[in-house]
Every structure is written in C-alpha cells, then in structure tokens.
Amino acid sequence: MSIELNHTIVMARDKHASARFLARILGLEAGAPFGPFIPVETSNGVTLDFADSGGERITPQHYAFLVSEEEFDAIFGRIQEAGLTYWADPYHHRPGEISRNDGGRGASFEDPNGHNLEIITRPYGSG
C-alpha cells in the first residue's frame, strides 16, 4: 500500500479569510465549503482544510510547499505585493532574505493566524 498525506486541518480565526489568503498567495483556489471546512487543494491532491478555531488559542504550525522556479517567482512576487515580511529561514532569523538551500530558493512568511508558511524549490537534503 502506498501511503500519502490526504489532508490536514488548519485552525483559523476566520476560515474563509485564511483560505482565501493562502489560495491567493499560492495562486490556487479556495474550494466550496465542505462541512465545517474551507478546502484549498494543492496540485498533488493534498487538501488544507481551514476550520474556525471557535475563539480557542491557535497554535502556529509550519506548512511547506514545494514549488517550481517559475511558481516561486510568481508566489514571491505576490508576497512582496502584499507587503508581507519574509525570511530566509523558518525560524525568522534572516528577515528580508531568501534561502539558497540545496541549490534552490526558499522563503518563509506568516499567514493571518501566525502559521509559518514556506515555499521551496528543492526539498531539504536534495542538494
């Protein structure tokens, strides 16, 4: 049997706004509501299902997206257009820089809930 990640639930203060934010930045679409969730599906079929936290404290999570060089340029352009702070590392030690790990490029930024989002053009350890 082949094991694949199918979906994950992303807690948000406003699931609609958070799903739209991620979809806009990544160049994807937020899907129609499915039960209590607003899904954003990636090209490999993994769905991030946004759910309202109901006022509960949100523990920030890390979500990394492997993208092509061309997609990186487009996404990074939208990050800059939105005036988002970005870092070369997920620990936010190198603001205003992109990484060059493994011969690729990467950048981390936060969503409206404090989740750490990362775009990379090469998987870590692939260089």
Secondary structure, DSSP 8 states (H G I E B T S, - for coil): ------EEEEEESSHHHHHHHHHHHHT--B---BTTBEEEE-TTS-EEEEEE-TT------EEEEE--HHHHHHHHHHHHHTT--EESSTTS-SBT--B-GGGS-EEEEE-TT--EEEEESS-TT--
